[in-house]
């Protein structure tokens, strides 16, 4: 089973138990529960549900595992040639890491994958 949800103008494909890095949440602490309600698509193994634009009543819940996760350092250097003028700055984006604990889709039948034969 997997689902695609939108958060912060980005789309994420997740399964239960996966960790996903989303935009920084100021009020989130380690152990808090976050609910994502804009679920765009869900697949239960045998059937899929597609939202127009989102699935009504669908939620994805997750637990915060790391409330402040910094991305890579981006270095920005601007210079004007032949003017001896240059500027050097940098930026590190803040993120929050969430482990997906559950996907709830009304009306979707989840078909468990059968164990492989010997």
C-alpha positions as CSV (number, residue, x, y, z in Angstrom):
1,X,0.0,0.0,0.0
2,X,1.2,3.5,-0.9
3,X,-0.1,7.0,-1.1
4,X,0.9,10.3,-2.6
5,X,0.3,13.5,-0.6
6,X,1.0,17.1,-1.1
7,X,2.7,19.3,1.6
8,X,4.3,22.7,1.0
9,X,3.8,22.6,-2.8
10,X,5.7,19.3,-3.0
11,X,4.4,15.8,-3.5
12,X,5.7,12.8,-1.6
13,X,5.1,9.0,-2.2
14,X,5.0,7.1,1.1
15,X,4.3,3.7,2.6
16,X,3.7,2.9,6.2
17,X,6.9,2.7,8.1
18,X,8.9,5.0,5.8
19,X,10.7,8.2,6.9
20,X,10.0,11.3,4.9
21,X,11.7,14.8,5.1
22,X,9.1,17.6,4.9
23,X,9.4,21.4,5.4
24,X,10.3,22.6,8.9
25,X,7.5,22.8,11.5
26,X,8.3,25.3,14.2
27,X,5.8,23.8,16.8
28,X,6.7,20.1,16.2
29,X,8.5,18.2,18.9
30,X,10.0,14.7,18.7
31,X,7.2,12.2,19.3
32,X,4.4,14.5,18.1
33,X,1.8,13.3,15.6
34,X,1.4,15.1,12.3
35,X,-1.6,14.6,10.0
36,X,-1.4,15.2,6.2
37,X,-4.9,15.6,4.8
38,X,-4.3,16.5,1.1
39,X,-3.9,12.9,-0.2
40,X,-3.8,12.9,-4.0
41,X,-3.6,9.2,-4.8
42,X,-3.7,5.9,-2.9
43,X,-3.1,2.3,-3.9
44,X,-4.1,-0.7,-1.8
45,X,-2.5,-3.4,-3.9
46,X,-5.5,-4.3,-6.0
47,X,-7.2,-1.0,-6.6
48,X,-6.4,2.6,-6.7
49,X,-8.2,5.8,-5.6
50,X,-7.5,9.0,-7.4
51,X,-8.6,12.3,-5.9
52,X,-10.0,15.2,-7.9
53,X,-7.9,17.1,-6.7
54,X,-7.7,15.3,-3.3
55,X,-9.4,12.2,-1.8
56,X,-12.2,13.2,0.5
57,X,-11.7,12.1,4.1
58,X,-8.3,10.5,3.5
59,X,-5.5,11.1,6.0
60,X,-1.9,10.1,6.5
61,X,-0.5,10.2,10.0
62,X,3.2,10.3,11.0
63,X,5.3,10.7,14.1
64,X,8.1,13.3,14.3
65,X,11.5,11.6,14.6
66,X,13.7,14.6,14.2
67,X,12.2,18.1,14.5
68,X,15.2,20.1,13.1
69,X,17.0,18.5,10.2
70,X,19.3,20.7,8.1
71,X,19.8,20.3,4.4
72,X,23.1,20.7,2.6
73,X,24.9,24.0,2.6
74,X,24.2,26.0,-0.6
75,X,26.9,28.6,-1.4
76,X,26.0,31.6,-3.5
77,X,28.6,33.7,-5.1
78,X,27.8,36.8,-7.2
79,X,30.4,38.8,-8.9
80,X,30.5,41.6,-11.5
81,X,33.4,41.2,-13.8
82,X,36.0,43.9,-14.2
83,X,34.5,45.8,-11.2
84,X,36.3,44.1,-8.3
85,X,32.9,43.5,-6.7
86,X,31.8,40.1,-5.4
87,X,29.4,38.9,-2.7
88,X,29.5,35.4,-1.1
89,X,26.6,34.1,1.0
90,X,25.2,30.7,2.0
91,X,21.9,29.0,3.0
92,X,20.9,25.9,4.8
93,X,17.2,24.9,4.6
94,X,15.6,23.5,7.7
95,X,13.5,20.3,7.5
96,X,11.5,18.0,9.8
97,X,11.8,14.3,9.6
98,X,8.5,12.3,9.9
99,X,8.0,8.5,10.1
100,X,4.7,7.5,8.5
101,X,2.6,5.5,11.0
102,X,-0.7,5.0,9.1
103,X,-2.6,5.7,5.9
104,X,-6.4,5.9,6.2
105,X,-8.4,5.9,2.9
106,X,-12.2,5.5,3.1
107,X,-13.5,2.9,0.7
108,X,-10.1,1.5,-0.3
109,X,-9.7,-2.3,0.0
110,X,-6.1,-3.2,1.0
111,X,-4.9,-6.4,-0.7
112,X,-1.9,-7.9,1.2
113,X,0.8,-9.3,-1.1
114,X,0.8,-13.1,-0.8
115,X,4.0,-14.7,0.4
116,X,6.2,-16.0,-2.4
117,X,5.9,-19.8,-3.0
118,X,8.9,-22.0,-2.2
